[in-house]
């Protein structure tokens, strides 16, 4: 799924550039380690942001239907459609 399609399919309007940076970071991390997703800490290092900020962006992306993860499984963050 292309980035434009992802944004068009998002449940709320206005996916920010910073949120899309998180999506790209997830994809980069999963390309490096295809068998598991990144942790919030790994994403925060990748993006140069604190973990709380990254988690808030992930929560918004999850609400918008762009990313998903299993609360009971570590390293399960993934982009929907990947």
Biotite code that builds the C-alpha atoms (Angstrom):
import biotite.structure as struc

atoms = struc.array([
    struc.Atom([0.000, 0.000, 0.000], chain_id="A", res_id=1, res_name="UNK", atom_name="CA", element="C"),
    struc.Atom([1.392, 3.392, -0.931], chain_id="A", res_id=2, res_name="UNK", atom_name="CA", element="C"),
    struc.Atom([1.710, 6.235, 1.543], chain_id="A", res_id=3, res_name="UNK", atom_name="CA", element="C"),
    struc.Atom([-1.016, 8.175, -0.252], chain_id="A", res_id=4, res_name="UNK", atom_name="CA", element="C"),
    struc.Atom([-3.382, 5.211, -0.011], chain_id="A", res_id=5, res_name="UNK", atom_name="CA", element="C"),
    struc.Atom([-2.570, 4.846, 3.693], chain_id="A", res_id=6, res_name="UNK", atom_name="CA", element="C"),
    struc.Atom([-3.378, 8.487, 4.374], chain_id="A", res_id=7, res_name="UNK", atom_name="CA", element="C"),
    struc.Atom([-6.554, 8.307, 2.292], chain_id="A", res_id=8, res_name="UNK", atom_name="CA", element="C"),
    struc.Atom([-7.673, 5.268, 4.278], chain_id="A", res_id=9, res_name="UNK", atom_name="CA", element="C"),
    struc.Atom([-6.896, 6.841, 7.654], chain_id="A", res_id=10, res_name="UNK", atom_name="CA", element="C"),
    struc.Atom([-9.922, 7.217, 9.885], chain_id="A", res_id=11, res_name="UNK", atom_name="CA", element="C"),
    struc.Atom([-9.179, 10.803, 10.905], chain_id="A", res_id=12, res_name="UNK", atom_name="CA", element="C"),
    struc.Atom([-8.011, 13.732, 8.873], chain_id="A", res_id=13, res_name="UNK", atom_name="CA", element="C"),
    struc.Atom([-4.571, 15.247, 9.060], chain_id="A", res_id=14, res_name="UNK", atom_name="CA", element="C"),
    struc.Atom([-1.853, 12.629, 9.404], chain_id="A", res_id=15, res_name="UNK", atom_name="CA", element="C"),
    struc.Atom([1.172, 14.760, 10.210], chain_id="A", res_id=16, res_name="UNK", atom_name="CA", element="C"),
    struc.Atom([4.642, 14.526, 8.703], chain_id="A", res_id=17, res_name="UNK", atom_name="CA", element="C"),
    struc.Atom([5.981, 13.441, 12.109], chain_id="A", res_id=18, res_name="UNK", atom_name="CA", element="C"),
    struc.Atom([3.469, 10.600, 12.233], chain_id="A", res_id=19, res_name="UNK", atom_name="CA", element="C"),
    struc.Atom([4.494, 9.494, 8.760], chain_id="A", res_id=20, res_name="UNK", atom_name="CA", element="C"),
    struc.Atom([8.124, 9.579, 9.936], chain_id="A", res_id=21, res_name="UNK", atom_name="CA", element="C"),
    struc.Atom([7.098, 6.963, 12.517], chain_id="A", res_id=22, res_name="UNK", atom_name="CA", element="C"),
    struc.Atom([5.522, 4.831, 9.775], chain_id="A", res_id=23, res_name="UNK", atom_name="CA", element="C"),
    struc.Atom([8.722, 5.046, 7.703], chain_id="A", res_id=24, res_name="UNK", atom_name="CA", element="C"),
    struc.Atom([10.822, 4.203, 10.786], chain_id="A", res_id=25, res_name="UNK", atom_name="CA", element="C"),
    struc.Atom([8.701, 1.094, 11.424], chain_id="A", res_id=26, res_name="UNK", atom_name="CA", element="C"),
    struc.Atom([9.225, -0.002, 7.841], chain_id="A", res_id=27, res_name="UNK", atom_name="CA", element="C"),
    struc.Atom([13.003, 0.605, 8.048], chain_id="A", res_id=28, res_name="UNK", atom_name="CA", element="C"),
    struc.Atom([13.254, -1.397, 11.273], chain_id="A", res_id=29, res_name="UNK", atom_name="CA", element="C"),
    struc.Atom([11.175, -4.240, 9.876], chain_id="A", res_id=30, res_name="UNK", atom_name="CA", element="C"),
    struc.Atom([13.338, -4.311, 6.742], chain_id="A", res_id=31, res_name="UNK", atom_name="CA", element="C"),
    struc.Atom([16.427, -4.740, 8.937], chain_id="A", res_id=32, res_name="UNK", atom_name="CA", element="C"),
    struc.Atom([14.710, -7.370, 11.120], chain_id="A", res_id=33, res_name="UNK", atom_name="CA", element="C"),
    struc.Atom([11.883, -8.931, 9.082], chain_id="A", res_id=34, res_name="UNK", atom_name="CA", element="C"),
    struc.Atom([10.954, -11.541, 11.699], chain_id="A", res_id=35, res_name="UNK", atom_name="CA", element="C"),
    struc.Atom([9.890, -9.069, 14.373], chain_id="A", res_id=36, res_name="UNK", atom_name="CA", element="C"),
    struc.Atom([8.754, -5.490, 14.746], chain_id="A", res_id=37, res_name="UNK", atom_name="CA", element="C"),
    struc.Atom([10.554, -2.631, 16.433], chain_id="A", res_id=38, res_name="UNK", atom_name="CA", element="C"),
    struc.Atom([10.156, -1.730, 20.079], chain_id="A", res_id=39, res_name="UNK", atom_name="CA", element="C"),
    struc.Atom([9.047, 1.760, 21.083], chain_id="A", res_id=40, res_name="UNK", atom_name="CA", element="C"),
    struc.Atom([12.566, 2.345, 22.410], chain_id="A", res_id=41, res_name="UNK", atom_name="CA", element="C"),
    struc.Atom([14.116, 1.253, 19.089], chain_id="A", res_id=42, res_name="UNK", atom_name="CA", element="C"),
    struc.Atom([11.792, 3.631, 17.237], chain_id="A", res_id=43, res_name="UNK", atom_name="CA", element="C"),
    struc.Atom([12.653, 6.468, 19.602], chain_id="A", res_id=44, res_name="UNK", atom_name="CA", element="C"),
    struc.Atom([16.381, 5.953, 18.910], chain_id="A", res_id=45, res_name="UNK", atom_name="CA", element="C"),
    struc.Atom([15.721, 5.705, 15.164], chain_id="A", res_id=46, res_name="UNK", atom_name="CA", element="C"),
    struc.Atom([13.775, 8.983, 15.215], chain_id="A", res_id=47, res_name="UNK", atom_name="CA", element="C"),
    struc.Atom([15.847, 10.825, 17.819], chain_id="A", res_id=48, res_name="UNK", atom_name="CA", element="C"),
    struc.Atom([12.779, 11.417, 20.002], chain_id="A", res_id=49, res_name="UNK", atom_name="CA", element="C"),
    struc.Atom([11.768, 10.354, 23.480], chain_id="A", res_id=50, res_name="UNK", atom_name="CA", element="C"),
    struc.Atom([9.776, 7.150, 23.921], chain_id="A", res_id=51, res_name="UNK", atom_name="CA", element="C"),
    struc.Atom([6.680, 8.952, 25.238], chain_id="A", res_id=52, res_name="UNK", atom_name="CA", element="C"),
    struc.Atom([6.472, 11.121, 22.122], chain_id="A", res_id=53, res_name="UNK", atom_name="CA", element="C"),
    struc.Atom([6.865, 8.085, 19.872], chain_id="A", res_id=54, res_name="UNK", atom_name="CA", element="C"),
    struc.Atom([4.216, 6.133, 21.805], chain_id="A", res_id=55, res_name="UNK", atom_name="CA", element="C"),
    struc.Atom([1.746, 9.021, 21.495], chain_id="A", res_id=56, res_name="UNK", atom_name="CA", element="C"),
    struc.Atom([2.286, 9.127, 17.739], chain_id="A", res_id=57, res_name="UNK", atom_name="CA", element="C"),
    struc.Atom([1.893, 5.337, 17.546], chain_id="A", res_id=58, res_name="UNK", atom_name="CA", element="C"),
    struc.Atom([-1.368, 5.543, 19.491], chain_id="A", res_id=59, res_name="UNK", atom_name="CA", element="C"),
    struc.Atom([-2.704, 8.132, 17.050], chain_id="A", res_id=60, res_name="UNK", atom_name="CA", element="C"),
    struc.Atom([-1.588, 6.071, 14.067], chain_id="A", res_id=61, res_name="UNK", atom_name="CA", element="C"),
    struc.Atom([-3.258, 3.025, 15.592], chain_id="A", res_id=62, res_name="UNK", atom_name="CA", element="C"),
    struc.Atom([-6.499, 4.944, 16.121], chain_id="A", res_id=63, res_name="UNK", atom_name="CA", element="C"),
    struc.Atom([-6.304, 6.096, 12.503], chain_id="A", res_id=64, res_name="UNK", atom_name="CA", element="C"),
    struc.Atom([-5.868, 2.503, 11.338], chain_id="A", res_id=65, res_name="UNK", atom_name="CA", element="C"),
    struc.Atom([-2.344, 2.915, 9.938], chain_id="A", res_id=66, res_name="UNK", atom_name="CA", element="C"),
    struc.Atom([-0.424, 0.755, 12.418], chain_id="A", res_id=67, res_name="UNK", atom_name="CA", element="C"),
    struc.Atom([-1.329, -2.117, 14.697], chain_id="A", res_id=68, res_name="UNK", atom_name="CA", element="C"),
    struc.Atom([0.191, -4.255, 17.419], chain_id="A", res_id=69, res_name="UNK", atom_name="CA", element="C"),
    struc.Atom([-0.795, -6.933, 19.888], chain_id="A", res_id=70, res_name="UNK", atom_name="CA", element="C"),
    struc.Atom([-0.754, -5.621, 23.472], chain_id="A", res_id=71, res_name="UNK", atom_name="CA", element="C"),
    struc.Atom([0.344, -9.038, 24.749], chain_id="A", res_id=72, res_name="UNK", atom_name="CA", element="C"),
    struc.Atom([3.182, -9.618, 22.274], chain_id="A", res_id=73, res_name="UNK", atom_name="CA", element="C"),
    struc.Atom([6.508, -7.783, 22.416], chain_id="A", res_id=74, res_name="UNK", atom_name="CA", element="C"),
    struc.Atom([7.831, -6.292, 19.172], chain_id="A", res_id=75, res_name="UNK", atom_name="CA", element="C"),
    struc.Atom([4.551, -6.724, 17.299], chain_id="A", res_id=76, res_name="UNK", atom_name="CA", element="C"),
    struc.Atom([4.272, -3.159, 15.903], chain_id="A", res_id=77, res_name="UNK", atom_name="CA", element="C"),
    struc.Atom([3.602, -3.201, 12.180], chain_id="A", res_id=78, res_name="UNK", atom_name="CA", element="C"),
    struc.Atom([2.198, -1.015, 9.442], chain_id="A", res_id=79, res_name="UNK", atom_name="CA", element="C"),
    struc.Atom([-1.261, -2.163, 8.357], chain_id="A", res_id=80, res_name="UNK", atom_name="CA", element="C"),
    struc.Atom([-1.068, -3.741, 4.925], chain_id="A", res_id=81, res_name="UNK", atom_name="CA", element="C"),
    struc.Atom([2.629, -4.670, 5.146], chain_id="A", res_id=82, res_name="UNK", atom_name="CA", element="C"),
])
